[in-house]
Amino acid sequence: MSEEERNNIEIYQRYSPGVVNITTTTIGYDFFLRPVPMESGTGSGAVIDDQGHIVTNFHVVRGAETLEVTLPDKSKHEARVVGADPNNDIAVIQINVPRGRLTSVPLGTSKGLQVGQKVLAIGNPYGLERTLTTGVISSLGRSIQAENGRIIEDIIQTDAAINPGNSGGPLLNSQGQMIGINTAIYSPSNSGSVGIGFAIPADTVRRITGDLLTTGYVRHAWLGIGSTVNLADFPGLANALRLNTERGLMIVDTYQNSPASRAGLRGATDEVRIGRRRWPVGGDVLLEFQGKAINSLQELASEVDRYKAGDRVTVTVLRGNRKIDVPVTLEEAPRQ
């Protein structure tokens, strides 16, 4: 066997016992409106400690009435959700088994990854338990959209075959460290893998799971801007309003007692009619966050999510056609 084959075999034998199959069940109703269990899907997960904690995708466990985890020895265990973060499509669940029965998958780092680096994916595609596929990192720094519309940044792209059922399984490096969680594929015909898969990076997984294990929720940073109008969505609007920019987010309002309102960011003060529509005017036009150009509200939310409560950031706005920098101290987002 080649050195690469031996490495594949070693990684699989050592860490595939730490990859579990997750079955979700929801409750439906029959013709007589009696509750009936309905199996809604399967996915994968990676054991991260000897206390039975398992990291997976939020979309794997979303809406489940019951969760069942199947271990490599075929034993089945009821699981509970410890916490979840829809913004980053990550969830932590837990099963109750004696310590020593579980194999943990070590969490590595996604910092310093290189395109071309070998990766291995282990999961349960189409319910075929603990399937190994290999490939390379095809690209870094990709962005994908979570089911709630939020943008997940710094995504790893790989050509290792990933199919339905792989979601929540680990993407490993040649040392057997988890560098990402497989979360999505690009498949134009919805027929399965075409060699474009995506994984949430390990550094994001570590940050999110740390909060979930500690508090049961993620302490997201909060800016507190409410609704906006994206100038890029309405060509000609900036010119009609005589603004010195053709892009940016016109702030319609800010939340009361939010970091944005306390920092003095301004919402609309009036309305003007242009054609058949009335437009909010008089507020700031948000151009940049920490020096990065912002082109959508989703992009702004993703940038804010890189920081934590208490961080002081700079928001660049156009105010009265004058570009100014506004310092803002972020706070923890309200739970709701």
C-alpha positions as CSV (number, residue, x, y, z in Angstrom):
1,M,0.0,0.0,0.0
2,S,1.0,3.6,-0.6
3,E,1.8,6.0,2.2
4,E,-1.5,7.8,1.4
5,E,-3.5,4.6,1.6
6,R,-2.0,3.8,5.0
7,N,-2.8,7.3,6.2
8,N,-6.4,6.9,5.0
9,I,-6.8,3.6,6.8
10,E,-5.2,4.9,10.0
11,I,-7.4,7.9,10.2
12,Y,-10.6,5.9,9.4
13,Q,-9.8,3.2,12.0
14,R,-9.0,5.6,14.7
15,Y,-11.7,8.2,14.3
16,S,-14.7,6.7,12.5
17,P,-15.9,5.3,15.8
18,G,-16.4,9.0,16.8
19,V,-18.8,9.7,14.0
20,V,-22.5,8.9,14.7
21,N,-25.7,8.6,12.8
22,I,-28.5,11.0,13.9
23,T,-32.1,10.2,13.1
24,T,-34.7,12.9,13.7
25,T,-38.4,12.3,14.2
26,T,-41.2,14.7,14.1
27,I,-44.9,14.3,15.0
28,G,-47.6,14.3,12.3
29,Y,-51.3,13.6,12.4
30,D,-53.3,10.9,10.7
31,F,-56.8,11.2,9.1
32,F,-58.4,11.1,12.6
33,L,-56.0,13.8,13.9
34,R,-54.2,11.4,16.1
35,P,-50.5,12.1,16.6
36,V,-48.2,9.8,14.6
37,P,-44.4,9.7,14.7
38,M,-42.9,10.5,11.4
39,E,-39.2,10.0,10.6
40,S,-38.0,13.2,8.9
41,G,-34.4,12.7,8.2
42,T,-30.9,11.6,9.1
43,G,-27.6,13.2,9.4
44,S,-24.1,12.8,10.9
45,G,-22.4,14.1,14.0
46,A,-19.0,14.0,15.7
47,V,-18.4,13.1,19.4
48,I,-16.3,15.9,21.0
49,D,-15.9,14.7,24.6
50,D,-16.4,11.7,26.9
51,Q,-19.5,13.4,28.4
52,G,-21.6,12.4,25.3
53,H,-21.6,15.8,23.6
54,I,-21.9,15.6,19.8
55,V,-21.5,18.5,17.3
56,T,-23.7,18.5,14.2
57,N,-25.5,20.9,11.9
58,F,-28.5,22.9,13.2
59,H,-30.4,21.9,10.0
60,V,-30.0,18.2,11.0
61,V,-31.9,18.7,14.3
62,R,-34.2,21.6,13.4
63,G,-37.8,20.9,14.4
64,A,-37.2,17.4,15.7
65,E,-39.5,16.1,18.4
66,T,-37.1,13.3,19.2
67,L,-33.4,12.6,18.3
68,E,-31.9,9.2,18.2
69,V,-28.1,8.6,17.9
70,T,-26.7,5.3,16.6
71,L,-23.2,4.5,17.7
72,P,-20.8,2.3,15.7
73,D,-21.7,-0.7,17.9
74,K,-25.3,-0.3,16.6
75,S,-26.6,0.7,20.0
76,K,-29.2,3.5,19.8
77,H,-29.5,6.3,22.3
78,E,-32.0,9.1,22.8
79,A,-30.4,12.5,22.6
80,R,-31.3,16.0,23.7
81,V,-30.4,19.4,22.2
82,V,-27.9,21.3,24.4
83,G,-28.0,24.4,22.3
84,A,-28.1,25.5,18.7
85,D,-27.0,28.5,16.5
86,P,-29.0,28.8,13.3
87,N,-26.8,31.7,12.2
88,N,-23.8,29.4,11.8
89,D,-25.8,26.1,11.3
90,I,-24.3,24.5,14.3
91,A,-25.9,22.5,17.1
92,V,-24.7,20.5,20.1
93,I,-26.6,17.4,21.3
94,Q,-25.9,15.0,24.1
95,I,-26.4,11.3,24.8
96,N,-26.2,9.6,28.2
97,V,-23.7,6.8,28.0
98,P,-21.0,5.6,30.4
99,R,-17.6,7.3,30.0
100,G,-15.1,5.2,28.1
101,R,-17.6,4.0,25.5
102,L,-17.1,6.9,23.3
103,T,-14.4,7.9,20.9
104,S,-13.9,11.7,20.5
105,V,-12.8,13.4,17.3
106,P,-10.1,16.0,18.1
107,L,-11.0,19.5,17.1
108,G,-8.2,21.1,15.2
109,T,-7.9,24.6,13.8
110,S,-8.9,26.1,10.4
111,K,-6.2,28.8,10.6
112,G,-3.4,28.3,8.2
113,L,-5.2,25.8,5.9
114,Q,-4.0,25.7,2.3
115,V,-5.7,25.0,-1.0
116,G,-4.6,21.6,-2.2
117,Q,-4.3,20.2,1.4
118,K,-5.6,16.7,1.7
119,V,-8.9,16.2,3.6
120,L,-11.0,13.2,4.6
121,A,-14.8,13.3,5.2
122,I,-16.6,10.7,7.3
123,G,-20.3,10.6,7.5
124,N,-23.5,8.7,6.8
125,P,-24.5,9.5,3.2
126,Y,-28.0,8.1,2.4
127,G,-27.8,6.3,5.7
128,L,-24.7,4.3,4.8
129,E,-22.9,4.6,8.1
130,R,-19.4,5.8,8.5
131,T,-18.5,6.2,4.8
132,L,-15.0,7.6,4.1
133,T,-14.3,9.9,1.1
134,T,-11.1,11.8,0.4
135,G,-10.1,14.9,-1.5
136,V,-8.4,18.2,-1.2
137,I,-9.3,21.7,-0.1
138,S,-10.5,23.3,-3.3
139,S,-10.9,26.8,-2.0
140,L,-11.0,28.9,1.2
141,G,-13.0,31.9,2.3
142,R,-16.2,30.9,0.6
143,S,-19.6,32.3,1.8
144,I,-22.8,30.4,2.0
145,Q,-26.3,31.3,3.2
146,A,-27.8,29.6,6.3
147,E,-31.5,28.6,6.2
148,N,-32.4,31.7,8.2
149,G,-30.8,34.0,5.6
150,R,-27.6,34.8,7.5
151,I,-24.3,34.6,5.6
152,I,-21.8,32.1,7.0
153,E,-18.2,33.3,6.2
154,D,-14.8,31.6,5.8
155,I,-16.3,28.4,4.5
156,I,-14.0,25.6,3.4
157,Q,-14.7,24.2,-0.1
158,T,-13.7,20.6,-0.9
159,D,-14.0,18.1,-3.7
160,A,-14.3,15.2,-1.2
161,A,-17.6,13.6,-2.0
162,I,-20.3,14.9,0.3
163,N,-23.9,13.7,-0.1
164,P,-27.2,14.0,1.8
165,G,-26.6,12.4,5.2
166,N,-23.1,13.7,5.4
167,S,-24.3,16.9,7.0
168,G,-22.9,17.4,10.5
169,G,-20.0,14.9,9.9
170,P,-16.3,15.9,10.3
171,L,-13.9,17.1,7.7
172,L,-10.5,15.9,8.8
173,N,-6.9,16.7,8.0
174,S,-4.2,14.0,7.5
175,Q,-3.5,14.0,11.2
176,G,-7.1,13.1,12.0
177,Q,-8.0,16.6,13.4
178,M,-11.5,18.0,12.6
179,I,-10.9,21.1,10.6
180,G,-14.5,21.6,9.7
181,I,-18.1,20.3,9.8
182,N,-19.6,19.3,6.4
183,T,-22.7,21.3,5.9
184,A,-23.8,21.7,2.3
185,I,-23.1,20.7,-1.3
186,Y,-23.6,22.5,-4.6
187,S,-25.7,20.2,-6.8
188,P,-27.5,21.8,-9.7
189,S,-29.7,18.8,-10.4
190,N,-30.0,17.8,-6.7
191,S,-28.7,14.4,-7.7
192,G,-25.8,14.3,-5.2
193,S,-22.1,15.2,-5.1
194,V,-20.6,16.9,-8.1
195,G,-17.3,17.6,-6.3
196,I,-18.3,20.9,-4.6
197,G,-18.9,20.5,-0.9
198,F,-18.7,23.1,1.9
199,A,-17.7,22.8,5.5
200,I,-18.0,25.2,8.5
201,P,-14.4,25.9,9.7
202,A,-13.1,24.5,13.0
203,D,-12.4,27.9,14.5
204,T,-16.0,28.9,14.1
205,V,-17.1,25.5,15.5
206,R,-14.9,26.0,18.5
207,R,-16.2,29.5,19.2
208,I,-19.9,28.4,18.8
209,T,-19.7,25.2,20.7
210,G,-17.8,26.9,23.6
211,D,-20.9,29.2,24.1
212,L,-23.4,26.4,23.6
213,L,-21.7,24.1,26.2
214,T,-21.4,27.0,28.7
215,T,-24.7,28.8,28.4
216,G,-26.9,26.8,25.9
217,Y,-26.9,29.7,23.5
218,V,-24.5,31.8,21.5
219,R,-23.7,35.3,22.8
220,H,-23.8,37.2,19.5
221,A,-22.6,40.7,19.3
222,W,-25.3,43.3,18.5
223,L,-25.2,46.6,16.7
224,G,-28.9,47.4,16.8
225,I,-29.7,48.8,13.4
226,G,-33.3,48.0,12.4
227,S,-34.6,48.3,8.8
228,T,-32.5,49.7,6.0
229,V,-32.8,50.4,2.3
230,N,-30.1,49.0,0.1
231,L,-29.2,51.6,-2.5
232,A,-27.8,48.9,-4.8
233,D,-31.3,47.4,-5.1
234,F,-32.7,50.5,-6.5
235,P,-30.6,51.9,-9.4
236,G,-31.1,55.7,-9.7
237,L,-32.4,56.2,-6.2
238,A,-29.1,57.7,-4.9
239,N,-29.0,60.1,-7.8
240,A,-32.6,61.1,-7.2
241,L,-31.8,61.8,-3.6
242,R,-28.6,63.6,-4.6
243,L,-26.4,61.4,-2.5
244,N,-22.7,61.3,-3.0
245,T,-22.7,57.5,-3.2
246,E,-24.4,54.8,-5.3
247,R,-24.1,52.1,-2.7
248,G,-24.7,51.6,1.0
249,L,-27.5,51.0,3.4
250,M,-29.9,53.9,4.2
251,I,-30.7,53.5,7.8
252,V,-34.5,53.7,8.4
253,D,-34.4,53.2,12.1
254,T,-32.3,51.9,15.0
255,Y,-33.5,50.0,18.1
256,Q,-34.1,52.0,21.2
257,N,-31.3,51.8,23.8
258,S,-29.2,49.8,21.3
259,P,-25.4,50.4,20.7
260,A,-26.3,52.1,17.4
261,S,-28.7,54.6,19.0
262,R,-26.4,55.3,21.9
263,A,-23.5,55.9,19.4
264,G,-25.7,58.5,17.6
265,L,-26.3,56.6,14.4
266,R,-29.4,58.2,12.8
267,G,-32.5,56.8,11.2
268,A,-34.8,58.5,8.8
269,T,-36.4,61.8,9.8
270,D,-38.7,62.3,6.8
271,E,-40.2,60.8,3.7
272,V,-40.1,62.0,0.0
273,R,-42.2,60.8,-2.9
274,I,-40.3,59.6,-6.0
275,G,-42.6,58.2,-8.6
276,R,-45.2,56.1,-7.0
277,R,-43.3,55.3,-3.9
278,R,-42.3,57.1,-0.7
279,W,-38.7,56.8,0.6
280,P,-37.4,57.4,4.1
281,V,-34.8,60.1,4.1
282,G,-32.6,62.1,6.5
283,G,-30.8,59.2,8.1
284,D,-27.3,58.0,7.8
285,V,-26.2,55.8,4.9
286,L,-24.0,53.0,6.3
287,L,-21.0,52.5,4.0
288,E,-18.4,50.5,5.9
289,F,-18.0,48.4,9.1
290,Q,-14.4,48.3,10.4
291,G,-13.2,49.6,7.1
292,K,-14.9,46.9,5.0
293,A,-17.5,48.0,2.5
294,I,-21.0,46.8,3.3
295,N,-23.3,45.9,0.5
296,S,-26.2,44.2,2.2
297,L,-27.9,43.9,5.6
298,Q,-26.9,40.2,5.7
299,E,-23.3,41.1,5.0
300,L,-23.4,43.7,7.9
301,A,-24.8,41.0,10.2
302,S,-22.0,38.6,9.3
303,E,-19.4,41.2,9.9
304,V,-20.8,42.1,13.3
305,D,-20.9,38.4,14.2
306,R,-17.1,38.3,14.0
307,Y,-16.9,40.4,17.1
308,K,-18.1,40.0,20.7
309,A,-20.0,42.1,23.2
310,G,-17.8,44.9,24.5
311,D,-15.7,45.3,21.4
312,R,-15.4,48.8,20.1
313,V,-15.8,49.1,16.3
314,T,-16.0,51.9,13.8
315,V,-19.0,52.4,11.5
316,T,-18.5,54.7,8.5
317,V,-21.6,56.5,7.3
318,L,-22.6,59.2,4.9
319,R,-24.3,62.0,6.9
320,G,-25.5,65.1,5.0
321,N,-23.2,63.9,2.1
322,R,-20.2,64.0,4.4
323,K,-18.4,60.8,5.2
324,I,-17.7,60.3,8.9
325,D,-16.6,57.5,11.3
326,V,-18.8,56.7,14.2
327,P,-17.3,54.6,17.1
328,V,-19.7,52.0,18.5
329,T,-19.4,49.7,21.5
330,L,-21.1,46.4,20.6
331,E,-23.4,44.7,23.2
332,E,-24.7,41.1,23.6
333,A,-27.7,40.5,21.3
334,P,-31.1,40.1,23.0
335,R,-32.0,36.4,23.3
336,Q,-35.2,36.9,21.2
